[in-house]
Amino acid sequence: MEPVRRVEGVAAALPLANLDTDQIIPARFLKRRREEGYGDVLFHDLRHDGEGNARPGFPLDDPARAAAKILVTRRGFGVGSSREAAVYALIDHGIHCVIAPTFGDIFAGNAVNNGLIAAVVTETDAQALLEAVAAGGRASVDLETLTIVAGNLSIDFAIDPVWRTKLLNGWDDLDLTLSHRAEIDAFAAADRTRRPWAVPPSSPQRI
């Protein structure tokens, strides 16, 4: 995973609360292989009627928002099932940051493991951002300073500090563990001295 420090570009406002993972990507599309991509089915059933025709007015279907990198929405984004494909669909569509007052816990964990920022803001700031993005269309999210700028609006956001560290460094869980290699080695050495009886004997060499 590549390090993520700043996301800047077109932003889209999606003023809906409690968008669950089935709305982000309907279950019937999960049969696709990962390499086929999921970007074209992001929010499929919100964007299309029962006949498959595009519903008018969906923000991401606005040509001016088609290349959106940032999505601003309301509380409860990504609640529901644990499907990681919900994050894949956003990333494959080109969205690298979602801003909301709250997220589904599993969705937020999947987001960081795929390089997507799940930025938490207050309800008041979310509303202000929705209005700013609808009016201006661009925003920047700085993971180092934990700030979001949209037009004349500048606000702070929150993210779990461990997740922030992983994103800034492009680390997965194994990389995060290995970043503590010195402390792990020191603990293991001290433990061998303190509890030598707990160290398993070396396997005999075969001749």
N, C-alpha and C positions, 0 to 999 in steps of 0.2 A: 504494500500500500504506500502511495506517495504521501509525504508530509502535507498537511493542510494548515495554512496560516491565515489566509485571507480569501474570501469569496466576494467577487465584485461583478456586477453586471445587471442585466434585466431582472426585475423582480415582478412577481405576480401576486395579486391579492385574492385569496380564496376564503371569504368570510363565512365559513361553516364550522360548527362545533362537532366534536365527537366523530370525526371521520375515521371509520374503522379500517382495518387492513383489507377487508373484503371490498370496501368501496375504493380503496387505493388500487387494488388489483383483484378482480373477481376470481374465485377459486377455480373456475373452469380453465383459466389460462395457465395454471400451475403445471399443466402437463408438458409445457414447452421445455426444451432443453435450455440451460442457462446461456449457451452461446448464441441462441436465437434472439435473445434480447427481449425485454419487456416494456421498453419505452413507449411503444405505440398503443399499449393497452392500459396505460396509467389512467386511473379514474374512468375506465371505459364506460361503465353503466351510468355514471353521472354525465358523461359527455354525449351519450347516444340514447335514443329511445328504444323501445322493444323491437323495432324494425331495423335497427342498426343505423338509423339516420342521425346525423349530428344535431344535438340540441343547440339552439341559438343562445349565444351569450356566455358560454363557458369561458372563464378567463384564459385558460391555456390555449384555446382555439383562436384567440385574438392574434392576428399576425404580428402585432407589436409585442406580444408576450410569448411567442412561439419558442424563443431561445432563452426562456427564463432560467436563471441559475439559482434564484432564491424564491422561496414560496412563503408567504405570510398567511397564517390562518388562525383559527380560534382554538380554544382549549380542547384537550382530549384527542389530539392527533395521533393516529396509529394505535388506538385501543383495539381490543378484539383478539383474534388469533395471533399466534407467534410467527406467522409466515415471513421469512426473510425476503421473499420475493417482493414484498411491499417496498422495501428499501431498494432492491434491484430496479424496480420500475421507475422510481424517482431518479436514481443515478443514470439509468439508461436514457431517460428523457432529457437529461442534462441538468437536473436540479441537484445542487450540492449543499444546500442549506435550507432547512425548514425552521421557521420561527413561529412559536406558539406559547401560550401560557402553561400548558402541560402536555405531556406525551405519554403514550402507553409505555410502560417500563421495558417490555421486551423489545418493542420497536426502537426505543432509544438506544438500547444495547446493540441491536443489530445495526443501527445507523453508524455508530462509532466504528464498528468492525468493518464497515465498508466505505469509510472516508466521508460520511455525510454528517454535517453539523446539525444537531438538534438543539437549537438555541432557545432558552426559556426566558420569557419576558413576562411582565405583569399584564393583567387584563387591560389596564389603562394604556400601557405602552403598545400592546398588540393592536388596540383600536386606533391609536395614533399612527402606527405603522401602516395599517390597512389603508387608512385615508391618504397617507403620504405616498404610498406605492401606487394607489389607484390614480393619483394626480400626476406623479412624476415618472414612475416606471423603472427607476434604477435604484440600487442600494448597494452597500458594501458591508460585509461582516468581517470584523477583525478578531481572530481567535487569540491573538497575543494580548491585545488590549481589552478584549471582551466588550467591544462597542459595535453598535450598528448605526450606520448613517444612511438616511434616505431624504434627499432634498435638504431642507434646513433642520431636519430632525436628527438628533443624536441621542441615543439611549444606551444603557448598559444591558447586558444579558448575562445569564448564568448557564453553566454547564458543569457537570461533575468534574472535579479537578483531575481525577485519574483519566477520565475520557479525554479531557483537554490535552493531557500529556501524551496520550496515545496518538491523537490526531496530529499534534504539532510535530511529532517525531516519525509519523507513519508506521507506528508499531502495532503489531497484533498482541494477543495475550502472552504468547511465548516471548516476544521481544521485551515486553514489560517485565516479565519475570527475570529474564537475563540481565536487565538493567540493574538488578540487585545481586548480581553474581558475587561481588566481593563480600557482601553481608552474609549471603548464603554459605559461601566457603568458610568464612570466619566462624559462623555458627556450627557448621559441621565439624570443624577442627576442634572447637571447644567442647562439643558434645562427645567427640571420641575420647577426649581426655577425662571428662567428667563421668562418662558411662562407657568405659571400654568393653564391658560385658555385653553391651547392646549392639556392638559392631559385628555383623555377620562374618564368619571366617571366610578367608579366600578359598575359592574353589581349587581343588588340587589339579595340577596340570596333567594332561593326558600325554602318555608317552606313545 
